[in-house]
Each structure stands twice: as structure tokens, then as C-alpha cells.
Amino acid sequence: MKQKENQLKAFLQKGHLHYMPGVSVDNVIFGFHENQLKVLLLQANTGKFWMLPGGFVQKNEHIDEAAARVLQTRTGLDNIFLQQFHTFGQPRRSSNKVLIETFHSLEVPFDEDHWLLQRFVSIGYYALVEYDKVHPEPDELSRTCTWHDLDRLPSLLLDHKDIIMKALEELRLRLNYQPVGYNLLPEQFTMKNLQSIYETLLGRELDRANFSRKILSFGILDRKRKQFSGGAHKAPFLYSFNKKKYFRALEKGLGRDF
């Protein structure tokens, strides 16, 4: 804890020399676990609210590099699918009251001319990661970093809930042109796992037989051995993506009639 406080002090006192105080990135990091789409959130040190993994952009840093840096710091992963989707710059989106409360709770001196009394513009990115490969790490402003179900989000800082909903909307629009299942699922998965992702993103239930028939018609899946679970009579087949065929199909789009 002492190390985190020292890092925060150094950032608040001299961070404006290296970062752009009014420009930040916010990452909506999606994972998939137990047939549920989840998002990675940080709990503030004050314990009063949660927030997206994000941070200010360094003065000599490309915004894409800033987003990748934040993603790697929070998850421990490199070379992850990361997509810029929207810029959030509403004049009243920033709340000096919340920021002042956070800083003062840590009894850290800071320069209000650099960190407060100005607008904050944030560039939103969403990332698709394999849940079991992520090792969540909090930053100097947070006490913990954990996964949350999309339908049970806690109280969020500023407009972070709007950012999550916008990311979900954009991901839904691009569902048939981006490797969503490839990035969210482990190497081998069941048809039910893949269908659950589509149902979550589309916001509706899909007919099991029709979905399976549609997906298999693209020729993008390789069927593996059966998944044996206890004494199940009809254990589901395991599948994996045929990467070459999958990415070729995405160039044309998988279609929307699921």
C-alpha cells in the first residue's frame, strides 16, 4: 500500500510534466466465463465507486500505444485485440468533486491547475481477452481489479457505465466482421459457449439448431473429440476455429440472420 501511495504522490505532483491531463483512454475489457460476458473493473481506493481501466496519455505517446499499455498493465497480456470505438467529450462528463474527494482521501498534495478545473476527453477502446489468461492488477488509484457480469454492474465513476454500453453497442454492430469468438473463447469450446456469446451481444435467445447449422455452414470450425463430463449420455462436441477460414469469412461478413 505504501508503494502505491508513493506512486500516486509522484504522479499527482509531476505527472503533468509527462502526461496530457485532459486526454485519457478508457478500456472496456471483455471476457467470457461460465457462459457469461464479463467486464473488468477497478474499485477506487475510497471504496465508493468502480471504474474502467484507463489512464492519461503520455505527451509523446500515440493513443493506441496508451490503450495497449493500460491493457497490458491491468491484464498482463500483450498482442490482444483492441479496437478504438468512440470519443467521449461531453462538457459535463468530468466531476471535480469526485476527483477532489479521491485525492484528499489519500492526503496527497496535487496541483489543481493541472488536474482539475478543466474538461476531460477520453478515447474509448474495447478489448476481447481470454478470461483464464488474465491476471487482474489494480493501479495506484484502486484497491482491487475484478470481473463483473454485464447485467450486474456496480456503481460506476462518471460516465463509465455509458462507455461500457457504447462499447457493447459497437461490438454488436461489428459482430460479424471481427474475431469475437476467437478472442473470447479458449482454444477448444462447445457450440453452446459460442452461442452464448452471440446471444449476449445480440440481446436475445437463439434457436440452438438454427445457430449450429448457420455457424457450421461457414466451414470455420474444426470438430474435435467429444467432451466427456461425468456420465452424460450425449456429451457435446468440442470445436476450435480454423483460423485461416475464419478470418477469410470475416472479410465478407458472417451475415446477420442468426
Salt bridges, closest charged atoms under 4 A:
ASP26 OD2 - HIS160 NE2 3.94
GLU34 OE2 - HIS33 NE2 3.64
GLU61 OE2 - ARG69 NE 2.88
ASP64 OD2 - HIS62 ND1 3.87
GLU101 OE2 - LYS48 NZ 2.89
ASP111 OD2 - HIS114 NE2 3.54
GLU130 OE1 - LYS133 NZ 3.54
ASP139 OD2 - ARG74 NH2 3.27
ASP149 OD1 - LYS38 NZ 2.28
ASP149 OD2 - ARG152 NH2 2.69
ASP159 OD1 - ARG93 NH2 2.88
GLU169 OE2 - LYS166 NZ 3.68
GLU170 OE2 - LYS166 NZ 3.40
GLU170 OE1 - ARG174 NH2 3.46
ASP257 OD1 - LYS214 NZ 2.84
